[in-house]
Amino acid sequence: MEANDTWYDNCVSYQLDVATFHDSNGDGVGDFRGLTARLDYLRELGVNSLLLMPFHPSSERDDGYDVIDHYAVDPRLGTLGDFSEFIDEAKARGMRVMLDLVVNHTSDQHPWFQASRKPGSPFRDYYVWVDEPDDPHADQVVFPDRYDSVWSYDAQAKGYYFHRFHDFEPALNHGHPRVRREVMQILSFWLALGVDGFRVDAAPFLIWPKGPAQHSEDPHAYLRQIRRHVARYGRGAMLVGEANVAPAQLGSFFGAGDELNQLFNFLGAERIFQALALEDATPLHALRALLPSLPPGTQWMNFLRHHDELSLIWLDQASRETLLDTWAPHPNMRIYGRGTRRRLAPLLGDPARIRLALSLLFSRSGAPMLYYGDELGMGDALELPDRLAVRTPMQWSAAANAGFSAAPKAQLIRPLIEDGAYGYAKVNVTSQWLKADSQLNYTRRLIEIRRACPELGLGRHEPLECDGGPSVLAESYYLDEGHVLCVHNLSKDARRVTLRHDKLAKRECYELLARRKGRGDAKGQLILQLPGYGCCWWRVGSIFAPAESGASVANAIAEAPS
Ligand code: GLC
């Protein structure tokens, strides 16, 4: 089935944390003014949708995911005025803005939770309290290295409260009508300020039972209610869900196209890394059968890395161990027994392999999302605790503090990567901007090409006949008369490959990455030489997508000022 022509079907997103992106006032913390000043960088990179990590006042123990006030901007990051100015400037550049909607839980410092601790408080039922838990539900704990129960005791409340994440992140009781109303108000508030969408943090946990707390009706009715609210008040706004659930459960979060508009493709990321590790395309072919089909109006959001761990949870244990041995040989690189906390570049190492991975990302069916810094090949800081390893400040230049902040080094919100191959003197925007064949310029070109290939976001996708052996992934994408072929050599060794397709017979073909020309022979064969980790994207018949292509409409919508 082909997806709908809505902006999010084919947008190129970029995830960033305002606090680590750019500091405009020299206090050591990135802020909205700093981000606004860097919008032209993002426009030049070619992304047309920004996904912001939480920027609200928080208790600063989970990088902003421990929210204290959903209606405000953390004063270190700016004011609501700075936020509104940022929205205007992003829109003026044709960019959409999505926020992280963190409502599965609040900080324990949130006024609702503080009130809830007092017996008899009207806020008591905003959270889930029991006198004595009957079961620790250890299997529901998200951070198994830190907790062995979803219950923590509160002496003032004289009871246990439910939390799947940290013990300072009590879970809200979404079965309660007043909590639902609060969520609708939070959505309305940010929609009124011009936001285009939300990343629904911990989406499954909004509807799954929390101890004795259940939804009184079909739990998915709540996701439909959220979707209706966003659709009604958001003028084209969307919801992308963080739902790293078993393959068989994934489809339920799309509903009949009336729940979450998009889901992060966790399974896809896992299979890309498996294919890269094994130098074998089989996991990516198998993925087609694992993913549910897309109901109308829904789409995948593909990614390689993001702000959390690279999860390998849906592989069988032996495959996971093999992958962890490859990608995370040192215990300090592993996290929660299910993944790695390394960044893309140090994980893959070889620059050609990093480019291959980026090409895989941008050529997946669906909408791609890039994690800040991965366009440069930024490294990780494994000396920082858990996922902070991949959340170091953006590296803008070789100047003091990587051009991130004018504050004294000791005042920075997080240490920079200073030494080694990934230190900011070596890896930074300015030096890569100046170098024609840098990873930054390669990524820009990929995004530019990707945006001119609506077939990838909206078209039909199928494997292409090719004799390259298991390490070659050859795929066709069709939309209207448009036909794009993407070929990836996952092996470190060069391959000679013959592609076969009736539609290639005697047709001119144009390779979009290196700007070369080829021609299918009378039998519909196109012969390619691929270097180790090489890739190529071919457009059949023309260098341009057909004018009538539905996706040009989607791109136009994405760029129309709303
Ligand atoms: C989500 C976020 C993660 C955070 C957790 C608890 O899973 O992605 O970063 O720690 O929620 O808020």
Boltz pocket constraint, residues with backbone or C-beta under 6 A from the ligand:
constraints:
  - pocket:
      binder: B
      contacts: [[A, 62], [A, 65], [A, 66], [A, 102], [A, 165], [A, 166], [A, 169], [A, 201], [A, 202], [A, 242], [A, 307], [A, 308]]
      max_distance: 6.0
